[in-house]
Amino acid sequence: MKTVLITGASRGIGRQTAGELAGKGYRVYCGTRDAEANGRPAEETGTKAIWITLDVSRSDSIRQAAKWLATRETSLDVLINNAGIYPDQGLSIFDISRKQLNETFQTNTFGPIEVVQAFLPLLRGAAAARVINLSSGYGQLRGLSADVPSYCLSKLALNGVTLMLADKLRADGIAVNSADPGWVRTDMGGSSATLSVAEGAAGIVWLAHEAPQEFTGRFYRHGQEIEW
Ligand SMILES: NC(=O)c1ccc[n+]([C@@H]2O[C@H](COP(=O)([O-])OP(=O)(O)OC[C@H]3O[C@@H](n4cnc5c(N)ncnc54)[C@H](OP(=O)(O)O)[C@@H]3O)[C@@H](O)[C@H]2O)c1
């Protein structure tokens, strides 16, 4: 049975993706900040889904999650760095604080780097592993907005992480890509967003399950390659 770990799977796109991959027969590990979660069935997202405590902004939490998963699995086929925050309402590049920039990067950018580092032994244990980094149109060079400062910069940098990891992991046969789900009706996207959560998750499920393994170091939206 193939395995997948999704960070930030408690709600939104992460939760939807978890349910869909469970439906396709994956054993799904749903990352959550809930400290007591390890090993509990994540019933709402599918019978094959299991909660795992994972706060991506904390090194100790990432280390413990990787240690715990290594007691249950010898390989991890798919890692989806989905957890993210969007804390920029009312702020611009003129008034964003160093503290807020740091907090956003801790979750959106440094978290995915450290999660990949910690789970790399398990990813290397799979025949053809995949890493998917949830980025955004706001992380595209032409999508940067001075009114969404820390989020845009954190996703721009996350795209850089994708390129670096894809390069370093090519020899291991591990594919690493960025994905923009589009504007999705979640707590983050809000009720005016154009896409349902299922429509937003579809491109992520495609990258996890269907995309050719040789596709790596690229940026996708709804299964189509887009520019950085
Ligand atoms: N919605 C959109 O329109 C849109 C557009 C482009 C990109 N994206 C990206 O897609 C991803 C998912 O977004 P979404 O719309 O589903 O967001 P969401 O509904 O706000 O859900 C965010 C998820 O991330 C988790 N999370 C936040 N900080 C975390 C941390 N430090 N450690 C672990 N989990 C953490 C949350 O967990 P808690 O429940 O514990 O808070 C929640 O499960 C994000 O990376 C986002 O940037 C979304």
The ligand as an SDF file (V2000), in Angstrom:
LIG
                    3D

 48 52  0  0  0  0  0  0  0  0999 V2000
   -7.2440   28.6750   -0.2610 N   0  0  0  0  0  0  0  0  0  0  0  0
   -6.6270   29.2550   -1.2730 C   0  0  0  0  0  0  0  0  0  0  0  0
   -7.2480   30.0150   -2.0520 O   0  0  0  0  0  0  0  0  0  0  0  0
   -5.1660   29.0030   -1.5290 C   0  0  0  0  0  0  0  0  0  0  0  0
   -4.5890   29.5910   -2.6780 C   0  0  0  0  0  0  0  0  0  0  0  0
   -3.2530   29.3540   -2.9650 C   0  0  0  0  0  0  0  0  0  0  0  0
   -2.5100   28.5560   -2.1150 C   0  0  0  0  0  0  0  0  0  0  0  0
   -3.0750   28.0000   -1.0020 N   0  0  0  0  0  0  0  0  0  0  0  0
   -2.2240   27.1820   -0.1410 C   0  0  0  0  0  0  0  0  0  0  0  0
   -2.8120   25.9040    0.0660 O   0  0  0  0  0  0  0  0  0  0  0  0
   -2.4570   25.4160    1.3660 C   0  0  0  0  0  0  0  0  0  0  0  0
   -3.7110   25.0200    2.1220 C   0  0  0  0  0  0  0  0  0  0  0  0
   -4.5230   26.1870    2.2270 O   0  0  0  0  0  0  0  0  0  0  0  0
   -6.0360   26.1590    2.7610 P   0  0  0  0  0  0  0  0  0  0  0  0
   -6.7760   27.1470    1.9610 O   0  0  0  0  0  0  0  0  0  0  0  0
   -6.5170   24.7660    2.8940 O   0  0  0  0  0  0  0  0  0  0  0  0
   -5.7950   26.8040    4.2230 O   0  0  0  0  0  0  0  0  0  0  0  0
   -6.6330   26.6780    5.5770 P   0  0  0  0  0  0  0  0  0  0  0  0
   -8.0220   26.2610    5.3140 O   0  0  0  0  0  0  0  0  0  0  0  0
   -6.3760   27.9520    6.3070 O   0  0  0  0  0  0  0  0  0  0  0  0
   -5.8910   25.4650    6.3230 O   0  0  0  0  0  0  0  0  0  0  0  0
   -4.5570   25.6320    6.6960 C   0  0  0  0  0  0  0  0  0  0  0  0
   -4.0770   24.3380    7.2980 C   0  0  0  0  0  0  0  0  0  0  0  0
   -2.6920   24.5360    7.6670 O   0  0  0  0  0  0  0  0  0  0  0  0
   -2.5520   24.1420    9.0230 C   0  0  0  0  0  0  0  0  0  0  0  0
   -1.4390   24.8350    9.6700 N   0  0  0  0  0  0  0  0  0  0  0  0
   -1.2120   26.1600    9.8140 C   0  0  0  0  0  0  0  0  0  0  0  0
   -0.0680   26.3650   10.4860 N   0  0  0  0  0  0  0  0  0  0  0  0
    0.4400   25.1360   10.7700 C   0  0  0  0  0  0  0  0  0  0  0  0
    1.5920   24.6780   11.4430 C   0  0  0  0  0  0  0  0  0  0  0  0
    2.4840   25.5100   11.9870 N   0  0  0  0  0  0  0  0  0  0  0  0
    1.8000   23.3480   11.5330 N   0  0  0  0  0  0  0  0  0  0  0  0
    0.9310   22.4710   10.9870 C   0  0  0  0  0  0  0  0  0  0  0  0
   -0.2070   22.8380   10.3700 N   0  0  0  0  0  0  0  0  0  0  0  0
   -0.4390   24.1630   10.2600 C   0  0  0  0  0  0  0  0  0  0  0  0
   -3.8900   24.4520    9.6810 C   0  0  0  0  0  0  0  0  0  0  0  0
   -3.9860   23.7220   10.8780 O   0  0  0  0  0  0  0  0  0  0  0  0
   -4.8430   24.2210   12.1630 P   0  0  0  0  0  0  0  0  0  0  0  0
   -6.2370   23.6970   11.9370 O   0  0  0  0  0  0  0  0  0  0  0  0
   -4.1440   23.5800   13.3170 O   0  0  0  0  0  0  0  0  0  0  0  0
   -4.7690   25.7240   12.1940 O   0  0  0  0  0  0  0  0  0  0  0  0
   -4.8290   23.9690    8.5780 C   0  0  0  0  0  0  0  0  0  0  0  0
   -4.9650   22.5670    8.6260 O   0  0  0  0  0  0  0  0  0  0  0  0
   -1.6500   26.5310    2.0460 C   0  0  0  0  0  0  0  0  0  0  0  0
   -0.2710   26.2660    1.9290 O   0  0  0  0  0  0  0  0  0  0  0  0
   -2.0220   27.7520    1.2400 C   0  0  0  0  0  0  0  0  0  0  0  0
   -1.0170   28.7430    1.2810 O   0  0  0  0  0  0  0  0  0  0  0  0
   -4.3870   28.2040   -0.6910 C   0  0  0  0  0  0  0  0  0  0  0  0
  1  2  1  0
  2  3  2  0
  2  4  1  0
  4  5  1  0
  4 48  2  0
  5  6  2  0
  6  7  1  0
  7  8  2  0
  8  9  1  0
  8 48  1  0
  9 10  1  0
  9 46  1  0
 10 11  1  0
 11 12  1  0
 11 44  1  0
 12 13  1  0
 13 14  1  0
 14 15  2  0
 14 16  1  0
 14 17  1  0
 17 18  1  0
 18 19  2  0
 18 20  1  0
 18 21  1  0
 21 22  1  0
 22 23  1  0
 23 24  1  0
 23 42  1  0
 24 25  1  0
 25 26  1  0
 25 36  1  0
 26 27  1  0
 26 35  1  0
 27 28  2  0
 28 29  1  0
 29 30  1  0
 29 35  2  0
 30 31  1  0
 30 32  2  0
 32 33  1  0
 33 34  2  0
 34 35  1  0
 36 37  1  0
 36 42  1  0
 37 38  1  0
 38 39  2  0
 38 40  1  0
 38 41  1  0
 42 43  1  0
 44 45  1  0
 44 46  1  0
 46 47  1  0
M  CHG  2   8   1  16  -1
M  END
$$$$
